[in-house]
Amino acid sequence: MLIIVSLIGMAIVAVVLSLGIMNMAKGGTASRSQKLMRLRIAMQFLAVVCVMAVLYFTAG
């Protein structure tokens, strides 16, 4: 379960990061890049929370 949650979290973060990098590379608006990078941080936080929840609930 931990591996699955970790992989899903990493995949979501990687997709958002890739979208942000592609937007910057093709000269997209700075505000869109900023929104995507903020979304990446939020997804990283959510991934860590999910992994910690799995660890907490499966440790007992």
C-alpha positions in Angstrom: 0.0 0.0 0.0 2.8 2.4 0.9 4.5 1.9 -2.4 1.3 2.4 -4.4 0.5 5.7 -2.5 4.1 6.9 -2.9 4.2 6.1 -6.7 0.8 7.9 -7.3 2.0 10.9 -5.3 5.3 11.1 -7.2 3.5 10.7 -10.6 1.1 13.6 -9.8 4.0 15.8 -8.7 6.0 14.9 -11.8 3.1 15.7 -14.1 2.5 19.1 -12.5 6.3 19.8 -12.6 6.5 18.9 -16.2 3.5 21.1 -17.1 5.2 24.0 -15.3 8.6 23.5 -17.1 6.9 23.1 -20.5 5.0 26.3 -19.9 8.2 28.2 -19.0 10.1 26.6 -21.9 7.6 27.6 -24.6 7.3 31.2 -23.2 4.0 30.9 -21.5 2.8 33.5 -19.0 4.6 34.0 -15.8 1.4 33.8 -13.8 0.5 30.4 -15.2 4.0 29.1 -14.4 3.7 30.5 -10.9 0.3 28.8 -10.4 1.7 25.5 -11.6 4.6 25.7 -9.3 2.3 26.5 -6.4 0.2 23.5 -7.4 3.3 21.4 -7.4 4.1 22.4 -3.8 0.5 21.6 -2.8 0.7 18.2 -4.4 4.0 17.5 -2.7 2.5 18.4 0.6 -0.5 16.1 -0.1 1.7 13.3 -1.2 3.7 13.5 2.1 0.5 13.6 4.1 -0.8 10.6 2.4 2.4 8.6 2.9 2.5 9.6 6.6 -1.2 8.6 6.9 -0.5 5.1 5.4 2.4 4.7 7.7 0.4 5.7 10.7 -2.6 3.5 10.0 -0.6 0.4 9.0 1.9 0.5 11.8 -0.6 -0.5 14.4 
